[in-house]
Amino acid sequence: MGQLPRVAVLVSGEGTNLQALIDRLHGREVEIAAVVSNTPTAAALGRAQRAEIPTAVFRRADYPDREQRDAAIAAHLGGLDVRLVVLAGYMEILTKPFLAAFWRRTINVHPALLPAFPGLRAIEQALAYGVKVFGVTVHFVDEGVDTGPVIVQRAVELPQATSAAQVREALRPLEHDALVEAVRLFVEGRLAFDADNPRRVVVSPAPVGRSG
């Protein structure tokens, strides 16, 4: 059996999306080779440590600027032969040095149906707008804020929703499912870009004998 594809996960907070990747993919379809955070107090680091996954912290204050910090993260992950980087609640925008190293190999999960409601407080934005359908998007990361090509989206109707906590609870399982699916599609080599529209991600059929 060949080596599993190596994935890194960048985190800043609780780490429920990381936990979904650990529970559903780690050690079976991928190896989570590293969990990296910008803050040493992120609860997600504890989840990684309990799963015996190596962790590292790159604080912004330890580097002259964000570019040098991001270059250090990229070098760290490059040394681990990471194939895919997953942003799972990573609350910083990655700069050019990182994206140059992992171009079209970095994905993010966002709690809205992009291109609607990018950036911070997406759920609160959607509630303020009065939408009835909420959702999540997994997309490739580019130099903009939640502007990269869409890989997977999931939606749910919540016509009576009035609080961010209520919406967040409903979206959590959709987030987990969408992120796991996107990682699986990537490592199986089933994602490509439409030659006529590079914003459109094309998903090839599942291998024979595999369902879901």
C-alpha positions in Angstrom: 0.0 0.0 0.0 1.4 3.4 -1.0 1.9 6.3 1.3 -1.3 8.3 2.0 -1.5 11.9 0.6 -0.1 14.3 3.2 -2.4 17.2 4.2 -1.8 20.1 6.6 -4.6 22.0 8.4 -4.3 25.6 9.5 -6.5 26.5 12.5 -7.2 29.4 14.8 -10.1 28.3 17.1 -12.2 25.4 18.3 -11.3 22.9 15.5 -14.6 21.1 14.8 -13.8 21.0 11.1 -10.3 19.6 11.9 -12.0 16.9 14.1 -14.2 15.9 11.2 -11.1 15.4 9.0 -9.4 13.4 11.8 -12.5 11.2 12.3 -13.3 10.6 8.7 -10.1 10.7 6.7 -6.9 10.7 8.8 -5.1 7.4 8.6 -7.4 6.0 6.0 -7.5 8.3 3.0 -5.0 11.0 4.0 -2.3 11.6 6.5 -2.7 14.9 8.4 1.0 15.6 8.6 0.7 18.9 10.5 -1.7 21.2 12.3 -0.5 24.8 12.3 -2.0 27.7 14.2 -1.4 31.4 14.5 -2.3 31.3 18.2 -1.0 28.9 20.9 -4.3 28.9 22.7 -6.3 27.4 19.9 -8.4 24.5 21.1 -7.8 22.8 17.8 -4.2 22.2 18.8 -5.4 20.0 21.6 -7.5 18.0 19.2 -4.5 17.4 17.0 -2.3 16.4 19.9 -4.8 13.9 21.2 -4.7 12.3 17.7 -0.9 12.3 17.8 -0.7 14.8 14.9 2.4 17.1 15.0 1.5 20.7 15.7 3.3 24.0 15.3 2.5 27.7 16.2 3.6 30.6 14.1 2.7 33.8 15.9 2.6 37.0 13.9 4.5 38.8 16.7 7.5 36.5 16.2 8.1 37.8 12.6 8.8 41.2 11.1 5.7 41.0 8.9 3.0 38.7 7.7 4.9 37.8 4.5 7.9 36.5 6.5 5.6 34.6 8.8 3.7 33.0 5.9 6.9 32.2 4.1 8.1 30.3 7.3 4.8 28.4 7.4 5.2 27.4 3.8 8.7 26.3 4.3 7.7 24.2 7.3 4.9 22.5 5.3 7.1 22.1 2.3 9.6 20.2 4.4 6.8 17.8 5.3 6.0 17.0 1.7 2.4 18.4 2.2 0.2 18.0 -0.9 -2.8 20.0 0.3 -3.3 22.7 2.8 -6.8 23.1 4.4 -7.8 26.3 6.2 -10.3 25.1 8.9 -11.3 28.2 10.8 -7.9 29.9 10.1 -8.6 33.6 10.9 -5.9 35.3 8.8 -5.5 36.1 5.1 -2.6 34.3 3.6 -0.1 36.4 1.7 1.8 35.9 -1.6 4.8 33.9 -0.2 2.5 31.2 1.0 0.1 31.1 -1.9 3.0 30.9 -4.4 4.2 27.8 -2.6 0.8 26.1 -2.5 -1.1 27.7 -5.4 -4.2 25.7 -6.2 -3.3 23.4 -3.3 -4.9 25.5 -0.6 -8.6 25.3 0.2 -10.9 27.1 2.7 -14.3 26.5 4.2 -16.6 29.5 4.6 -20.0 29.6 6.3 -21.9 31.2 3.4 -22.9 30.5 -0.2 -20.2 32.5 -1.9 -20.0 34.9 -3.6 -22.6 36.2 -1.1 -21.4 37.3 2.3 -17.6 37.0 2.1 -15.2 37.9 4.9 -15.8 38.0 8.7 -19.2 37.5 10.3 -20.7 35.9 7.3 -23.7 34.4 9.2 -24.4 37.7 10.8 -24.3 39.4 7.4 -26.7 36.8 6.0 -29.2 37.3 8.9 -29.0 41.1 8.5 -29.8 40.7 4.8 -32.9 38.5 5.7 -32.0 35.5 3.6 -34.0 32.3 4.0 -31.4 29.9 2.7 -28.0 29.6 4.4 -25.0 27.5 3.4 -21.3 26.7 3.3 -18.7 26.9 0.6 -15.4 25.1 0.2 -13.2 27.0 -2.3 -9.6 27.3 -3.5 -7.8 30.1 -1.9 -6.5 33.0 -4.0 -5.2 36.5 -3.0 -8.7 37.9 -2.4 -11.0 37.4 0.6 -13.1 34.3 -0.1 -12.9 34.9 -3.8 -11.3 31.7 -5.1 -13.0 29.1 -7.3 -15.8 27.1 -5.7 -15.3 23.4 -5.1 -18.3 22.3 -3.0 -21.4 24.0 -1.7 -24.1 22.9 0.7 -27.3 24.7 1.6 -30.2 24.5 4.1 -33.4 26.4 4.3 -33.8 28.2 7.6 -36.7 30.6 7.0 -37.3 31.2 10.8 -33.7 31.7 11.8 -33.1 34.7 14.0 -29.7 34.1 15.7 -26.2 33.4 14.5 -25.9 30.5 17.0 -29.0 28.8 15.5 -27.6 29.1 12.0 -24.1 28.0 13.0 -25.5 24.9 14.7 -27.4 24.0 11.5 -24.5 24.6 9.3 -21.9 22.7 11.3 -22.7 19.2 9.8 -22.9 20.7 6.3 -19.4 22.3 6.8 -18.0 19.0 8.0 -19.5 17.0 5.1 -18.5 19.6 2.4 -14.9 19.9 3.7 -14.4 16.1 3.9 -15.8 15.8 0.4 -13.5 18.5 -1.0 -10.4 17.0 0.5 -11.4 13.6 -0.8 -12.0 15.0 -4.3 -8.6 16.8 -4.3 -6.5 13.8 -3.2 -8.3 11.5 -5.6 -7.3 13.8 -8.4 -10.9 14.5 -9.4 -10.7 18.3 -9.5 -9.7 20.3 -12.6 -10.3 23.8 -14.0 -12.5 24.5 -17.0 -10.2 25.6 -19.9 -12.8 28.2 -21.0 -13.5 29.5 -17.5 -10.7 29.0 -14.9 -13.2 30.0 -12.1 -15.2 26.9 -12.8 -13.9 23.8 -11.0 -14.8 20.5 -12.8 -15.4 17.4 -10.8 -14.7 14.1 -12.6 -16.7 11.0 -11.8 -15.8 8.7 -8.9 -13.5 5.8 -9.6 -15.2 2.5 -10.5 -16.3 0.7 -7.3 -16.4 3.8 -5.2 -19.7 5.5 -4.2 -20.2 8.7 -2.2 
